[in-house]
Amino acid sequence: MESKESIDLDLSNYLLAVKRHWIPAASILATTVALSIIAASFQKPTYQAEGRLVFKNPTFKVVGSNLVSTSMEGGESGDLKSLISTQNLLGTQIEIITSHSLLQQTIDRLQLKNERGKLIEVSDLQAGLTSKIVGGSDILQVNYKGRNRQEAANIVNTLMNVYLESDIQTNRAEAGSARQFMDRQLPQTLAAVNKAEAVVRKFKQQNNIVDLSEEAKSAVGIIGNLDISINAVRSELEQVNAQSNELNKKINLNSQDAMRISAISQSPAIQGILTQLQDVERQLATESSRFSENNPIIISLQEKRSKLSTLLQSQIRTAIGSQAQIPQGLLRIGELKQSLIGELLRSEVQQTGLVNKLTSLQNSRAAYEKRVTTIPQLFQTQRQLERQLEVSQSTY
C-alpha cells in the first residue's frame, strides 16, 4: 500500500510537467477548434423528404385466360385484402418504385440537372433515394436526401405520382382484361348453371323427390302403420275363413253350388215352374191309379210334365249361366238353408274383399320398403348434383 508522501510526490511531478508544456497544448487545442468551426461554416446543409404509400391487394386478377383469386387461404373474401402477412409483395412494389423507368420519368418531369446543366443520371437519383417497409404494417416509406429542401420534396412527390399513374394504367389494363374475360365466360357459366339446375330438377321429377330426409322419416312411420293394418286384416280374414268353413259344413255345399242354388231359389219364374211341375206330378200320380198309361189323360199329363221340365231347365240355365245339373231336391230349399246360404255368400264376399285389401296393403308396404332402401343412393346422387350446381352458381 502506497504512502501518503509518495502520492503527494507524484502529483507534484504532474503539476510541474503541465506548467512546462501548457503553451504547446493550448496552441494545438485552439487550432483544432478553429479548423472545426471553419469546416462547419463551409459545409452545405442536407435535407430529407419523406412520403408514404398504403397498399391493398385485389381479391382477384387475370392471369392469361383465367380469373385467379388472390385471397389467402382461410381469409374472408372482399374487395381488398391487407398485406400484413405478405410483406414480400411490398418488396416487389419497392423494386417497381425504384425501377429505372420510373426514376427516368421523374428526372424528365422535374428536369433535374447537374452542375454542368445536363440531366442527371438515374444512378445519381438512386444515390439519395431509399425505400423501406414500415414495420408490421402495409405502408411503404420513400425517402430522399438532397441539398435543396424543395427539390427533395418535389422528387419524392413526383416519384410517388409517377408510380400511382403507372399503377392506375396497370389496373385499367387488368380491369379491361377482366371485363373481356367475363364477357367471354359469363354466357358459358350461365349456361352451365342452367344445365345443372335442369339436371337437378329432372332427377327430382324422375324419382318423385321433394325432401328425402323428411320422406325417409315419414316412410318409416308409414311402414309401421301398414304392419299394424296388415296384422289386423290377417286376423279378420282368419275369422271369416273359419266362419265360411263352418257354414260349408252345415249346408254341405261349396260356394259355387251355393250361389247357384241361391239364384234358383230367388227366381220367381223357376219357383213358379216348380210349383206347376209339382202339381202335374201329383195329378199324374192320382190319375195313374185310375187309368192306364195309354189313357189320353195320362198321356196329356206326361206331355205337360215333359214341357214343364224342359222349361225349368231352360230357366235354370238362364239363372245360373251354365249347363250344370242341379239335383231336383235342391231346386227348392227351406228358409233356414236359404239363410245359411246367404250367410255363406256374404262371408265369401267378405273373404274376397279382405284378401284384396291384404294384397293391397302388402304391395304398399313392399313399395315403401323398396323406396326406403333406395333413399340413401338417391340422397347421395342428389347431393352430388347439388354440389355441381353450387359450384356452377359460385363460379357465376
C-alpha positions as CSV (number, residue, x, y, z in Angstrom):
1,M,0.0,0.0,0.0
2,E,1.5,3.4,-1.2
3,S,2.2,6.0,1.5
4,K,0.7,9.5,1.5
5,E,4.1,11.0,0.9
6,S,4.6,9.1,-2.3
7,I,1.2,10.1,-3.7
8,D,1.9,13.8,-3.0
9,L,5.2,13.5,-4.7
10,D,3.6,12.1,-8.0
11,L,1.0,14.9,-8.1
12,S,3.7,17.5,-7.7
13,N,5.6,16.0,-10.7
14,Y,2.4,16.1,-12.8
15,L,1.9,19.7,-12.0
16,L,5.4,20.6,-12.9
17,A,5.1,18.8,-16.3
18,V,1.9,20.7,-17.1
19,K,3.5,24.0,-16.2
20,R,6.4,23.3,-18.6
21,H,4.1,22.2,-21.6
22,W,0.9,24.2,-21.3
23,I,1.7,26.6,-24.1
24,P,2.1,23.9,-26.9
25,A,-1.1,22.0,-25.7
26,A,-3.2,25.2,-25.7
27,S,-2.0,26.0,-29.2
28,I,-3.0,22.6,-30.5
29,L,-6.5,22.8,-28.9
30,A,-7.1,26.3,-30.2
31,T,-6.0,25.2,-33.7
32,T,-8.3,22.2,-33.7
33,V,-11.4,24.2,-32.6
34,A,-10.7,26.9,-35.2
35,L,-10.5,24.4,-38.1
36,S,-13.7,22.7,-37.0
37,I,-15.5,26.0,-37.0
38,I,-14.1,26.9,-40.4
39,A,-15.2,23.4,-41.9
40,A,-18.7,23.7,-40.5
41,S,-19.1,27.1,-41.9
42,F,-18.2,25.9,-45.4
43,Q,-20.3,22.5,-45.3
44,K,-23.6,22.6,-47.3
45,P,-26.8,21.5,-45.4
46,T,-28.6,18.2,-46.3
47,Y,-32.4,17.9,-46.4
48,Q,-34.6,14.8,-46.3
49,A,-38.1,14.5,-47.8
50,E,-40.4,11.6,-46.9
51,G,-43.5,10.1,-48.4
52,R,-45.7,7.1,-47.6
53,L,-47.9,4.8,-49.6
54,V,-50.6,2.4,-48.3
55,F,-51.0,-0.8,-50.3
56,K,-54.0,-3.1,-50.6
57,N,-54.1,-6.3,-52.6
58,P,-57.1,-7.0,-55.0
59,T,-59.1,-10.2,-54.4
60,F,-58.6,-11.4,-58.0
61,K,-56.5,-10.8,-61.1
62,V,-56.5,-12.0,-64.7
63,V,-53.7,-14.4,-65.5
64,G,-53.7,-15.4,-69.1
65,S,-57.2,-16.6,-69.9
66,N,-58.2,-17.3,-66.3
67,L,-59.5,-15.2,-63.4
68,V,-57.4,-16.2,-60.4
69,S,-58.2,-15.4,-56.8
70,T,-55.5,-13.7,-54.7
71,S,-57.3,-14.1,-51.4
72,M,-55.2,-16.1,-48.9
73,E,-56.3,-19.5,-47.6
74,G,-58.6,-19.2,-44.6
75,G,-59.2,-15.5,-45.2
76,E,-62.6,-13.8,-45.9
77,S,-63.4,-12.7,-49.4
78,G,-63.7,-8.9,-50.1
79,D,-62.7,-6.2,-52.4
80,L,-59.3,-5.5,-50.8
81,K,-57.1,-7.6,-48.6
82,S,-54.4,-6.4,-46.1
83,L,-50.8,-7.2,-47.0
84,I,-49.6,-7.5,-43.4
85,S,-48.9,-11.2,-43.8
86,T,-47.5,-10.8,-47.3
87,Q,-44.6,-8.3,-46.9
88,N,-42.9,-9.9,-49.9
89,L,-45.5,-8.1,-52.1
90,L,-44.4,-4.8,-50.7
91,G,-40.8,-5.7,-51.6
92,T,-42.0,-6.1,-55.2
93,Q,-43.5,-2.6,-55.0
94,I,-40.2,-1.2,-53.8
95,E,-38.5,-2.6,-56.8
96,I,-41.1,-1.0,-59.1
97,I,-40.9,2.4,-57.4
98,T,-37.1,2.4,-57.7
99,S,-37.1,1.0,-61.2
100,H,-35.1,2.7,-64.0
101,S,-38.3,3.6,-65.9
102,L,-40.0,5.5,-63.0
103,L,-36.8,7.2,-61.9
104,Q,-36.1,8.4,-65.5
105,Q,-39.7,9.8,-65.8
106,T,-39.2,11.6,-62.5
107,I,-35.9,13.2,-63.8
108,D,-37.6,14.2,-67.1
109,R,-40.6,15.8,-65.4
110,L,-38.5,17.8,-62.9
111,Q,-35.7,18.5,-65.4
112,L,-33.2,17.6,-62.7
113,K,-29.8,18.8,-63.9
114,N,-26.2,18.6,-62.6
115,E,-23.7,21.4,-62.2
116,R,-22.9,21.2,-65.9
117,G,-26.5,21.9,-66.9
118,K,-27.2,18.3,-68.1
119,L,-29.9,16.0,-66.9
120,I,-28.6,13.8,-64.1
121,E,-28.3,10.1,-64.5
122,V,-30.7,7.6,-62.9
123,S,-27.8,6.4,-60.7
124,D,-27.4,9.9,-59.3
125,L,-31.1,10.0,-58.2
126,Q,-30.8,6.5,-56.8
127,A,-27.9,7.6,-54.6
128,G,-30.1,9.8,-52.5
129,L,-33.2,7.6,-52.6
130,T,-34.2,5.0,-50.0
131,S,-37.4,2.9,-49.6
132,K,-38.4,0.8,-46.7
133,I,-41.5,-1.0,-45.2
134,V,-42.8,0.5,-42.1
135,G,-42.5,-2.5,-39.7
136,G,-45.7,-4.5,-39.0
137,S,-47.9,-2.6,-41.5
138,D,-48.8,-2.4,-45.2
139,I,-47.2,1.1,-45.5
140,L,-44.2,1.8,-47.8
141,Q,-42.0,4.8,-46.9
142,V,-40.0,6.6,-49.6
143,N,-37.1,8.9,-48.5
144,Y,-34.8,11.2,-50.5
145,K,-31.8,13.2,-49.2
146,G,-30.7,16.3,-51.1
147,R,-29.0,19.6,-50.9
148,N,-32.2,21.5,-51.7
149,R,-35.2,21.3,-49.5
150,Q,-37.8,22.0,-52.2
151,E,-36.1,19.8,-54.7
152,A,-36.1,16.8,-52.3
153,A,-39.8,17.3,-51.6
154,N,-40.5,17.6,-55.4
155,I,-38.6,14.4,-56.1
156,V,-40.5,12.3,-53.5
157,N,-43.9,13.7,-54.6
158,T,-43.2,13.3,-58.3
159,L,-41.8,9.8,-57.9
160,M,-44.9,8.7,-56.0
161,N,-47.2,10.4,-58.5
162,V,-45.4,8.7,-61.4
163,Y,-45.8,5.3,-59.6
164,L,-49.5,5.9,-58.9
165,E,-50.1,6.8,-62.6
166,S,-48.3,3.7,-63.7
167,D,-50.3,1.6,-61.2
168,I,-53.6,3.1,-62.5
169,Q,-52.7,2.2,-66.1
170,T,-51.8,-1.3,-65.0
171,N,-55.1,-1.6,-63.1
172,R,-57.0,-0.3,-66.0
173,A,-55.3,-2.9,-68.3
174,E,-56.1,-5.6,-65.8
175,A,-59.7,-4.4,-65.5
176,G,-60.1,-4.4,-69.2
177,S,-58.7,-8.0,-69.3
178,A,-61.1,-8.9,-66.5
179,R,-64.1,-7.4,-68.5
180,Q,-63.1,-9.2,-71.6
181,F,-62.7,-12.4,-69.7
182,M,-66.1,-12.1,-68.1
183,D,-67.7,-11.2,-71.4
184,R,-66.4,-14.5,-72.8
185,Q,-67.0,-16.6,-69.7
186,L,-70.4,-15.3,-68.3
187,P,-72.6,-16.8,-71.1
188,Q,-70.8,-20.2,-70.7
189,T,-71.0,-20.1,-66.9
190,L,-74.7,-19.1,-67.0
191,A,-75.4,-22.0,-69.4
192,A,-73.6,-24.3,-67.0
193,V,-75.8,-23.1,-64.1
194,N,-78.9,-23.6,-66.2
195,K,-77.8,-27.1,-67.2
196,A,-77.0,-28.0,-63.6
197,E,-80.4,-26.7,-62.4
198,A,-82.2,-28.7,-65.2
199,V,-80.3,-31.9,-64.2
200,V,-81.3,-31.5,-60.5
201,R,-84.9,-30.7,-61.5
202,K,-85.1,-33.7,-63.9
203,F,-83.6,-36.0,-61.3
204,K,-86.2,-35.0,-58.7
205,Q,-89.1,-35.3,-61.1
206,Q,-88.0,-38.8,-62.3
207,N,-87.6,-40.0,-58.7
208,N,-90.5,-38.2,-57.2
209,I,-88.3,-36.3,-54.7
210,V,-89.4,-33.4,-52.6
211,D,-87.4,-33.8,-49.4
212,L,-85.6,-37.1,-49.0
213,S,-84.8,-36.5,-45.3
214,E,-88.4,-35.9,-44.4
215,E,-89.5,-38.7,-46.8
216,A,-87.3,-41.2,-45.0
217,K,-88.7,-40.3,-41.6
218,S,-92.3,-40.4,-42.9
219,A,-91.7,-43.7,-44.8
220,V,-90.6,-45.5,-41.6
221,G,-93.7,-44.4,-39.8
222,I,-96.0,-45.4,-42.7
223,I,-94.4,-48.9,-42.8
224,G,-95.1,-49.3,-39.1
225,N,-98.8,-48.3,-39.6
226,L,-99.0,-50.7,-42.6
227,D,-97.7,-53.5,-40.5
228,I,-100.4,-52.8,-37.9
229,S,-103.1,-52.8,-40.6
230,I,-101.8,-56.0,-42.3
231,N,-101.9,-57.8,-39.0
232,A,-105.4,-56.6,-38.3
233,V,-106.7,-57.7,-41.8
234,R,-105.0,-61.1,-41.4
235,S,-106.7,-61.6,-38.1
236,E,-110.1,-60.6,-39.5
237,L,-109.5,-62.9,-42.6
238,E,-108.8,-65.8,-40.3
239,Q,-112.1,-65.3,-38.6
240,V,-114.0,-65.0,-41.9
241,N,-112.3,-68.2,-43.2
242,A,-113.3,-70.1,-40.1
243,Q,-116.9,-68.8,-40.5
244,S,-117.0,-69.9,-44.1
245,N,-115.7,-73.4,-43.3
246,E,-118.4,-73.8,-40.6
247,L,-121.2,-72.7,-43.0
248,N,-119.9,-75.1,-45.7
249,K,-120.2,-78.0,-43.2
250,K,-123.7,-77.0,-42.3
251,I,-125.1,-76.7,-45.8
252,N,-122.8,-79.3,-47.3
253,L,-122.3,-77.2,-50.4
254,N,-119.3,-75.5,-51.9
255,S,-119.6,-71.8,-52.5
256,Q,-120.2,-72.2,-56.3
257,D,-123.2,-74.6,-55.8
258,A,-124.5,-72.4,-53.0
259,M,-124.5,-69.4,-55.3
260,R,-126.4,-71.3,-58.0
261,I,-129.0,-72.7,-55.6
262,S,-129.5,-69.2,-54.1
263,A,-130.0,-67.8,-57.6
264,I,-132.6,-70.5,-58.4
265,S,-134.4,-70.1,-55.1
266,Q,-134.7,-66.4,-55.6
267,S,-136.0,-66.7,-59.2
268,P,-139.9,-66.3,-59.3
269,A,-140.1,-67.9,-62.7
270,I,-138.2,-71.0,-61.6
271,Q,-140.2,-71.3,-58.4
272,G,-143.5,-70.9,-60.4
273,I,-142.5,-73.7,-62.8
274,L,-141.5,-75.9,-59.9
275,T,-145.0,-75.3,-58.4
276,Q,-146.7,-76.2,-61.6
277,L,-144.5,-79.2,-62.1
278,Q,-145.2,-80.5,-58.6
279,D,-149.0,-80.1,-59.3
280,V,-148.7,-82.1,-62.5
281,E,-146.7,-84.7,-60.7
282,R,-149.4,-85.0,-58.1
283,Q,-152.2,-85.2,-60.8
284,L,-150.2,-87.8,-62.7
285,A,-149.8,-89.9,-59.6
286,T,-153.5,-89.7,-58.8
287,E,-154.7,-90.4,-62.4
288,S,-152.2,-93.3,-62.8
289,S,-154.1,-95.2,-60.2
290,R,-157.3,-94.8,-62.1
291,F,-156.2,-95.0,-65.8
292,S,-153.8,-96.9,-67.8
293,E,-150.7,-95.4,-69.5
294,N,-152.5,-95.2,-72.8
295,N,-155.2,-93.2,-71.5
296,P,-155.4,-89.7,-73.0
297,I,-155.4,-88.0,-69.6
298,I,-152.2,-89.8,-68.6
299,I,-150.6,-89.0,-71.9
300,S,-151.6,-85.3,-71.6
301,L,-150.2,-85.1,-68.1
302,Q,-147.0,-86.7,-69.2
303,E,-146.6,-84.3,-72.1
304,K,-147.3,-81.4,-69.7
305,R,-144.7,-82.6,-67.3
306,S,-142.1,-83.0,-70.1
307,K,-142.8,-79.5,-71.3
308,L,-142.5,-78.1,-67.7
309,S,-139.3,-80.0,-67.1
310,T,-137.8,-78.6,-70.4
311,L,-138.9,-75.1,-69.5
312,L,-137.5,-75.5,-66.0
313,Q,-134.0,-76.5,-67.3
314,S,-134.1,-73.5,-69.6
315,Q,-134.9,-71.1,-66.8
316,I,-132.2,-72.7,-64.6
317,R,-129.6,-72.2,-67.3
318,T,-130.7,-68.6,-67.7
319,A,-130.5,-68.0,-63.9
320,I,-127.1,-69.7,-63.2
321,G,-125.5,-69.1,-66.6
322,S,-124.1,-72.7,-67.1
323,Q,-125.2,-76.2,-68.1
324,A,-124.6,-77.5,-64.5
325,Q,-127.1,-80.1,-63.3
326,I,-128.8,-79.2,-60.1
327,P,-130.4,-82.1,-58.1
328,Q,-134.1,-81.9,-58.0
329,G,-134.1,-81.8,-54.2
330,L,-132.0,-78.6,-54.2
331,L,-134.2,-76.7,-56.5
332,R,-136.5,-75.6,-53.6
333,I,-134.9,-75.2,-50.2
334,G,-136.2,-74.1,-46.9
335,E,-135.8,-70.7,-45.4
336,L,-133.2,-71.9,-42.9
337,K,-131.0,-73.3,-45.5
338,Q,-131.5,-70.3,-47.7
339,S,-130.5,-68.1,-44.8
340,L,-127.3,-70.2,-44.3
341,I,-126.5,-70.0,-47.9
342,G,-126.9,-66.2,-47.8
343,E,-124.5,-66.0,-44.8
344,L,-122.1,-68.2,-46.7
345,L,-122.2,-66.0,-49.8
346,R,-121.8,-62.8,-47.7
347,S,-118.8,-64.5,-45.9
348,E,-117.3,-65.4,-49.3
349,V,-117.7,-61.8,-50.5
350,Q,-116.2,-60.5,-47.2
351,Q,-113.3,-63.0,-47.6
352,T,-112.6,-61.9,-51.1
353,G,-112.6,-58.2,-50.0
354,L,-110.2,-59.0,-47.2
355,V,-107.9,-60.9,-49.4
356,N,-107.8,-58.0,-51.9
357,K,-107.3,-55.5,-49.0
358,L,-104.4,-57.6,-47.6
359,T,-102.8,-57.8,-51.0
360,S,-103.0,-54.1,-51.5
361,L,-101.5,-53.4,-48.0
362,Q,-98.7,-55.8,-48.6
363,N,-98.0,-54.2,-52.0
364,S,-97.9,-50.8,-50.5
365,R,-95.6,-51.9,-47.7
366,A,-93.3,-53.5,-50.3
367,A,-93.3,-50.3,-52.3
368,Y,-92.4,-48.2,-49.3
369,E,-89.7,-50.6,-48.2
370,K,-88.2,-50.6,-51.6
371,R,-88.3,-46.8,-51.6
372,V,-86.6,-46.6,-48.2
373,T,-83.8,-48.9,-49.4
374,T,-83.2,-46.6,-52.4
375,I,-83.3,-43.3,-50.5
376,P,-79.6,-43.4,-49.4
377,Q,-78.4,-43.9,-53.0
378,L,-80.9,-41.2,-54.2
379,F,-79.6,-38.8,-51.4
380,Q,-76.0,-39.4,-52.5
381,T,-76.8,-38.7,-56.1
382,Q,-78.8,-35.7,-55.2
383,R,-76.0,-34.2,-53.1
384,Q,-73.5,-34.8,-56.0
385,L,-75.8,-33.0,-58.4
386,E,-76.5,-30.2,-55.9
387,R,-72.7,-29.7,-55.3
388,Q,-72.2,-29.4,-59.0
389,L,-75.0,-26.8,-59.1
390,E,-73.4,-24.9,-56.2
391,V,-70.0,-24.9,-57.9
392,S,-71.6,-23.5,-61.1
393,Q,-73.6,-20.9,-59.1
394,S,-70.5,-19.9,-57.1
395,T,-68.4,-19.6,-60.3
396,Y,-71.2,-17.5,-61.9
